[in-house]
């Protein structure tokens, strides 16, 4: 048997007829005329195969089938309401939700701790997983499938189909050890080109990273003689070598305060690097996602 064609208005009319047991009161509640509700009642009787309401003296009473329909009709209306107007109840103080943020390695020393601090203060029962940023757009699939809640990075051209919010800007600098053969303030374009450089390749097959792309744009060449798999190893390698490491100012400043290394200006004019957070449309209206994005934005503004 085909399913009867119930529209939302007819279902709401049925619910009022069953609960009011009156055509006139139902019409008043709906702001309609009594003849219009009487037509709807006739249609409902034909669709259900039951009178639903029968006269008993001067009033109308429900049939046994009509009585049995009150609860399922109410549930059906509630389900429709949730579809059309979803309720997203979220309280960070009580949620036990698991959140997953994907970030590049170089943010782990100065940005990630600021995120963790705020997360634990606001959502003490929730869990937070920081994952390494996947190469070659793998993060996009993670956001689309719901495996990731947010992705943070500093691409020159983020993927267009994702929602994007700028967080903060940073500029390129060079990091060398104190006592480096290149004197302070003497890292010219020529000195940069002839120096031995340290590079970090977290994804060897991923092609040019953000800094490599900027170097190519500036026409600046570097002689990379040492590579590492993690950014956090780079400053310690500089302490015992004459290598030059090109990185962001925030990263360099953090280690310049901890280790015997110093910051040198990047030898050519370069565009600032902009950090973004990305998320998918599937989570755009989620209260939990909005809270998490606000938390990350606040952390970025605090360190900027």
C-alpha positions in Angstrom: 0.0 0.0 0.0 1.4 3.5 -0.9 2.0 5.8 2.1 -0.7 8.5 2.5 0.3 12.0 1.4 0.5 13.9 4.7 1.8 17.4 4.6 3.1 19.2 7.7 0.0 21.4 8.0 -2.4 18.5 7.7 -0.5 16.6 10.4 -0.6 19.7 12.7 -4.4 19.9 12.0 -4.8 16.3 13.0 -2.9 16.8 16.2 -5.1 19.7 17.2 -8.3 17.9 16.4 -7.1 14.9 18.5 -6.2 17.1 21.5 -8.9 19.7 21.3 -11.7 17.3 20.2 -13.4 20.3 18.6 -13.5 21.6 15.0 -14.2 25.2 16.2 -11.3 25.3 18.7 -8.9 23.8 16.1 -9.9 26.4 13.6 -9.3 29.1 16.2 -5.9 27.7 17.0 -4.9 27.5 13.4 -6.4 30.9 12.4 -8.6 29.2 9.9 -12.4 29.0 9.2 -14.4 26.1 10.6 -15.4 24.9 7.0 -11.7 24.7 6.1 -11.0 22.5 9.2 -14.1 20.4 8.4 -12.7 19.8 4.9 -9.4 18.8 6.5 -11.2 16.4 8.9 -12.9 14.7 6.0 -9.6 14.2 4.3 -8.0 12.8 7.4 -10.9 10.4 7.8 -10.4 9.2 4.3 -6.6 8.9 4.7 -6.8 7.0 8.1 -9.9 5.0 7.3 -11.4 6.0 10.7 -13.9 8.7 11.8 -11.4 9.9 14.4 -14.0 12.2 16.1 -17.6 11.1 16.7 -20.5 13.0 18.2 -21.6 12.1 21.8 -24.5 14.3 22.8 -23.4 17.9 22.4 -19.7 17.3 22.1 -17.2 15.4 20.0 -15.1 12.5 21.4 -12.3 10.5 20.0 -12.6 7.0 18.6 -10.3 4.4 20.0 -8.1 4.7 16.9 -8.1 8.5 17.3 -7.0 8.1 20.9 -4.1 5.8 19.8 -2.9 8.4 17.3 -2.2 11.2 19.8 1.3 10.1 20.8 2.6 9.0 17.4 1.3 12.2 15.8 3.0 14.3 18.5 6.2 12.4 17.9 6.0 12.9 14.2 5.5 16.7 14.6 8.5 16.8 16.9 10.6 14.9 14.4 9.6 17.3 11.6 10.5 20.3 13.9 13.9 18.8 14.6 14.6 18.4 10.9 13.4 21.9 10.0 14.8 23.7 13.1 17.6 21.5 14.5 18.3 22.1 18.2 22.0 22.0 18.9 22.4 22.0 22.7 26.0 22.4 23.6 27.6 23.4 26.9 31.4 23.3 26.9 31.5 23.0 30.7 29.6 19.7 30.6 30.3 18.2 27.2 32.2 15.0 26.9 32.7 15.4 23.2 35.9 14.5 21.4 37.5 17.3 19.3 40.2 16.8 16.7 42.3 19.6 15.3 44.9 19.2 12.6 47.9 21.5 12.7 51.4 21.7 11.2 54.3 20.8 13.4 55.7 24.3 13.6 52.7 25.6 15.5 53.2 23.1 18.3 55.6 25.2 20.4 53.7 28.5 20.7 50.2 28.2 19.3 49.0 24.7 20.4 49.8 25.3 24.2 47.5 28.4 24.0 44.7 26.3 22.5 45.1 23.5 25.1 45.1 26.0 28.0 41.8 27.5 26.9 40.3 24.2 26.0 40.9 22.6 29.4 39.7 25.7 31.2 36.4 25.8 29.3 35.7 22.1 28.6 37.2 20.1 31.5 35.3 16.9 30.6 35.9 17.0 26.9 38.9 15.5 25.1 41.2 17.2 22.5 43.3 15.5 19.9 45.9 17.4 18.0 46.8 15.6 14.7 49.6 16.3 12.3 48.6 18.2 9.2 48.3 15.8 6.3 50.0 16.5 3.0 48.5 16.9 -0.4 45.0 18.0 0.7 44.4 15.0 3.0 42.9 17.4 5.6 40.1 18.3 3.2 38.8 14.7 3.1 39.1 14.6 6.9 36.9 17.7 7.3 34.4 16.4 4.7 34.0 13.0 6.4 33.9 14.5 10.0 37.2 12.9 11.1 38.5 16.4 11.7 36.8 19.4 13.3 39.3 22.1 12.4 42.4 22.5 10.3 45.0 25.2 11.0 47.7 26.3 8.6 49.2 29.1 6.5 48.6 28.2 2.9 49.0 30.9 0.2 45.9 29.4 -1.5 43.5 27.5 0.8 41.0 25.2 -0.7 38.0 27.3 -1.9 35.2 24.8 -1.0 36.0 25.0 2.7 34.9 27.8 5.2 37.9 29.9 6.1 38.7 32.4 8.9 42.0 34.3 9.1 43.6 34.1 12.5 46.8 36.1 12.4 49.8 37.1 10.2 53.5 36.3 10.6 56.6 37.2 8.7 59.6 35.2 7.5 62.9 35.5 9.4 66.1 33.5 9.7 67.4 31.7 12.7 71.2 31.1 13.4 73.3 30.3 16.4 75.0 33.0 18.5 78.5 33.3 17.1 77.5 32.3 13.6 80.2 33.2 11.0 77.7 35.6 9.4 77.9 38.7 11.7 74.7 40.1 13.2 72.8 42.2 10.6 75.0 41.0 7.7 72.7 38.3 6.2 72.4 39.8 2.8 70.9 38.2 -0.2 74.4 37.1 -1.3 75.3 35.8 2.1 72.0 33.9 2.2 72.6 32.3 -1.2 76.1 31.1 -0.2 75.2 29.8 3.3 74.4 26.2 4.2 70.8 25.8 5.1 68.7 23.6 7.2 65.2 22.6 6.0 62.4 20.6 7.5 60.5 18.1 5.4 57.6 16.7 7.3 56.2 15.2 4.0 59.1 14.4 1.6 56.7 13.9 -1.3 54.5 16.9 -0.8 56.5 19.3 -3.0 57.3 22.9 -2.1 56.1 24.0 1.4 54.9 27.4 2.2 58.4 28.8 2.7 59.7 27.0 -0.4 56.9 28.6 -2.4 57.8 32.1 -1.0 61.5 31.5 -1.9 60.5 30.6 -5.5 58.3 33.7 -5.7 61.2 35.9 -4.5 63.7 34.4 -6.8 65.9 33.5 -3.8 68.0 30.4 -3.8 69.2 28.4 -0.7 71.7 25.6 -0.5 70.0 23.0 1.7 72.6 20.7 3.1 70.6 19.2 6.0 67.0 18.2 6.4 65.0 17.2 9.4 61.6 15.5 9.8 60.4 17.8 12.6 60.4 21.6 13.1 61.1 21.3 16.8 64.5 19.7 16.2 65.7 22.5 14.0 66.7 25.1 16.7 68.7 22.5 18.6 70.6 21.5 15.4 71.5 25.2 14.8 73.2 25.5 18.2 75.9 23.1 17.1 76.2 24.1 13.5 76.6 27.0 11.1 73.4 26.3 9.3 70.7 28.9 8.5 67.1 28.1 9.2 64.3 30.1 7.5 61.1 30.1 9.5 58.4 32.3 11.0 59.0 35.0 13.5 56.8 33.5 16.2 58.6 30.2 15.9 62.0 31.8 16.0 61.2 34.2 18.8 60.1 31.2 21.0 63.5 29.5 20.6 65.6 32.7 20.8 64.3 33.0 24.3 65.3 29.5 25.2 68.5 28.7 23.3 71.7 30.5 22.2 70.3 31.4 18.8 69.5 34.7 17.3 67.0 36.1 14.7 68.2 37.7 11.5 65.9 39.5 9.0 64.9 37.7 5.9 67.2 39.2 3.2 64.4 40.2 0.7 61.0 41.7 1.0 58.5 38.9 1.4 54.7 38.9 1.9 53.5 38.0 5.4 52.3 34.5 6.0 48.7 34.4 7.1 47.3 31.6 9.4 43.8 30.3 8.8 41.4 27.9 10.4 39.4 25.8 7.9 36.2 23.8 8.5 33.6 22.1 6.3 30.0 23.3 5.7 28.7 20.1 7.5 29.8 21.7 10.8 29.3 25.4 9.9 26.2 25.9 12.1 27.1 23.5 14.9 27.3 25.2 18.3 30.2 23.0 19.3 32.1 23.9 16.1 31.4 27.6 16.6 32.7 27.4 20.2 35.9 25.6 19.1 36.5 28.1 16.3 36.0 31.0 18.8 38.5 29.3 21.2 41.1 29.0 18.5 40.6 32.5 17.3 41.0 33.8 20.9 44.2 31.9 21.3 45.6 33.3 18.0 44.8 36.9 19.0 46.4 36.4 22.4 49.8 35.3 20.9 49.6 37.8 18.0 
